[in-house]
Amino acid sequence: MTVPPVELDDLADPAAGFPQATREQWRTLAAEVLRRSGWDGSPGEAEAALTTTTYDGVAVAPLYDAADLPAAPRPTRAPGPWDVRQRHADPDPAVTREAIHADLDNGVTSLWLDLKAIDPAALPAVLDGVLLDLAPVVLDAGPRTAEAAEAFLRLAVEGAAGNLGADPIGLAARTGATVDTGAAVALARRCAVDHPGLRAITVDALPYHDAGGADAEELGCSVATGVAYLRALTGAGLTAEQAFGQLEFRYAATADQFLTIAKLRAARRLWARVAEVVGGPGAQLQHAVTSSAMMTVRDPWVNMLRTTVACFAAGVGGADAVTVQPFDACLGLPDAFARRIARNTQALLVEEANVARVADPAGGSWYVERLSDDLAARAWEWFREIERAGGMAAALERVVPERLAATRAGRADNLAHRRDPITGVSEFPDLKERPVSRRPGPGLAATSGGAPGGGLPVTRYAEEFEALRDLADAQPSRPTVFLATIGPVAAHTARAAFAANLFAAGGVATVTSGPGTDPAAIAAAFRDCGTPVACVCSSDRLYGEHAAAVAAALREAGARTIWLAGKGEYEGVDATLHAGCDALGVLRATFDDLGVDR
């Protein structure tokens, strides 16, 4: 066989020789597929039918092409390994010191010290043996920032790097405290003059993420906070260049890979716009932290997968430093194994997968570029709204909490209906999982917000389902629902599995009647189960033939509530379970029917 020669022009254009496809052709084909599910729109409406919307109102289309590329420039981070930053919050100085040295010996390149958990006075012991000119240290001391900064500055050698962690607006967001930038400004002036390797201020956007905020809301709050600090610093005599050089930004990285990539890219674009207006250097120093809100207590091993995706997205998005939370972080103080997995997640991505070798790997993607641009535009609108409210400090009184509350409510509704699935919790829960326990201690979210009497709330997406699981586990015997399966196994397997999964999300077990259509036999199995709640499971055809009779037999046998897996109305059935139903509402009603005190 003779292989024809390959021309260089063919390599330059992989589509050469293929017929030119058009967006209109795609819409026609997509409409044909949609019509098979009952949709009756025109080809011109197919794209809109498949478009989804983020919590910020940004449209995510099913198809992008070169026409979607924005014209705005894309500020990028230089290629090379990002800073692997590990967080430490064990109040025992000796334990923390040992963990720090284990981290630094095994790939960690900087330290994040939670000095709300660790006594600032213990810093000399905690950092004993750490080469501060090689390992940057970032402090997070909340109301004890000034004390912690002084303790660290006494240890700082020439060339020491890191961040003193002053963030009075972030502290107000967390606790409801009054914003006072005086101490932060004083620390920034000292760093600018005496410690050029240190920054004084962290613009922490995690409180807004942990309060249920969406990505553009997190971005807008961070830009508004950064601008407020620029005003305070330049008002105190620092040049614009010095003021910009005192700020570091902290963002959440989630398992939504593309939104995280777009968020970090949009953040750099927004800050470059601020620098353009103010007249300062446009680079934004970014610290990405895997989200606390997405972490679960139940089936915590799945958190390893969530944080891996989030870390990859943070690296591809261009974060300068990344913190991967250990998978057990929301259970208490992480153990050595969890910390090792967290740092090795980064080592694998940087050293084995070579993710950091390319500057802006997602750059040029029609989808990512459009998403980044749309997210930046929405965030800029929100930033301007905050500015019109008097700036970030003033907006924290009403505008920001109200906006985040609305987003939080929308997210809660999606979580309750399982439109936002949580693997291992609302989807595919394991009722036989072994509980994982850790020494009590502050998780990242627990020390970031929600202080009694003030501040933004702290949320975790899984917490309402997990609260029902805890309640079910505390009962003398596990709450149980009877699945009345009608017909052969093939007729009821899918819907029985769906119903069992839904009930298990609240810690409720299920017992299945087995194949058959005899209402009397199904009712007898129900009586043996000893529960007052039943759920009928089968195909639509068999529902039409047998659902009413089976429901009547179940009611006669003592069923208090009868669900049906699927849609439609059938005599004797109280309500239906389907993909769009309120799963939390179903579970709470089931607990009430079973006599479980909530």
PyMOL commands that set and color helices and strands:
alter all, ss='L'
color gray80, all
select helices_A, chain A and resi 8-12+23-35+43-49+66-68+93-105+120-126+142-155+168-175+182-194+206-210+215-235+240-244+257-278+302-317+329-331+336-352+355-357+366-388+392-395+399-416+463-473+489-504+519-529+540-556+583-593
alter helices_A, ss='H'
color red, helices_A
select strands_A, chain A and resi 52-53+59-60+83-88+110-114+137-140+162-166+198-204+247-253+286-290+321-323+480-485+509-512+533-537+561-565+575-577
alter strands_A, ss='S'
color yellow, strands_A
deselect
rebuild
show_as cartoon
